[in-house]
């Protein structure tokens, strides 16, 4: 899949995402989505996320595994949203962007969907790590619109 993705990107297809199907006796198939536009990439990730048979902290596996229906997975404490937040704080240190700009720039080639970004940013906001405009007390409770501006602290602050 990695080689296919690289080959497609060399051909100018910036957005490549796959969904894995696991079958009995070890057979594996992939559905590969390829587009040049982010909006198509976003829509397909959202559709594929809903069809995943497993997610951790709301982060989809992008996998259909019939065993997930009868086998309970252990939560290994992946802290996926915390890892997302640490990545955002590092990558966007000192910058101010909207939620949608962050999602469009950061989500490519990652499993996270828009809801994961909003959940992570709300957590950072509740911990007073980032500044938002408008702030939480001026928005509907527990919401974060795509247009909310996020101001990340500079490293070391």
N, C-alpha and C positions, 0 to 999 in steps of 0.2 A: 504494500500500500504506500509505503514511503517513496519508493521509486516511481510509482504511478503518479503520485502527487507532484513530485519534482518535475517529471516529464510534462505534466499538464501546465504547471506554472511556467516552464520554459516556453510553452506555446502561447503564453499570455493570459491564461486563465488564473486569475489571482485568488479566486475563492473555490476551494475544493474541500468537500466534507464527505465522510463515509459513515455508513451504518452497517454493523456486522450482524449476521445471522448465524447462530450456532445450531447445528442439527445433531441428532443422535449419531453415534459412531464417529464423532470427531469431524464431521463435514462442516466447512465454514464457507459462507458466501458473503459478498459485500454489495451494497447498493452505494454507488458513488454519485454524488451531485457536484456538478461543475458549472460555474457561472463567472461572468466578468463584472457583475454588479453586486454590491453589498446587500441590497434589499432582497434579492433572491436567496442569497446565502443565509440571511437572517430568517427568512420565512421557512426555508428548508430545515434549519437547525431547530426551530420551534416545533415543526411537524415531527421530525425525527426524535426530538426529546420526549414528546408525548407517547411515542411508540416504544420507547426504551422499557424493558422489563425491570430495570433496576436504576435507582438513583441514590446518591449519598448526599445528604444535606441539600437536596433539591437539584444537585448537579447530575445531569443525565449520563448514563453509560453509553448511549448511542449503540445499543446492542439489544438484539432479541435473543433471549436464551430461555427456552421452555422450562428448563430446570428452575428458573427463578420463581415460577408459579408455585412450586411445591417445596422448594428448598429455601430456608431462611438464611439470608446472608448475615454474617457477623459485621458489626460496625467496628472497623479497625481504628476509629478515631482519626480519620484522614484530615480533619480540619480544613476542608477544601475552601470554605468561604474565608477562613483566616489566611490561608495561602494566597487567595485572590487579593485580599486587602493588602497584604504585605507587598505583593507585586505592584499593585496600584500606587501605594505610597512611595515605593522606590522609583518606579518608572515616571511618575508625574509629579515628583517633588517640586514644589514652588510654582506649579502651574494651576491655571483655572480653566476648566472645561465643563461643558454640559454633560449630563448623564449619557445622552446619546452619543456625543463625541467620544467619550471614554469607551463606551461599548463598541463603537465602530472601529476604533483604533486598536483596542486591546483584545477583543474576542476572537480574532481570526486565528485559526489553527489551535484554538483552545476549546474545551468542552463547555465552558460557561455560556449560559443564555442570559438574556437581558434581565430576567427576574433575579438571577444570582448576583448580578452587578448591583441592582437596586437593594437587595437584601444586605449585601456587604457594605454598601455606602451608608445605608441607614444605621448599621451597627457602628461604623466609624463615626458617624454624626452623633449617635447617642453617647459615645465615649469622648466626645469633644475633641476628636483628633482632626477632623476636617471641618471647614466652614461651608455652609450652604446658603444659596440665595434663590428663592426665599428660604428662610430658616424653617425648621420643623413646626414651630408654633404658629406659623402663618400658612401652613398647608393642612389639608385634611389629615386626620390622624393616621399614622403608619403608611403614608404614601410618599412617593418620590416620582414626580413627572420626568419625562425625558428631557425637558427644558431646564430643570433645576441646575444651577451652576454650582460646581464643586471646586473649592479652593483647597489644594493640598498644601500641607506645611512643607517648608524647606527641610532637607535632611538635617538632623541634629537639633531641630526645634521642638 
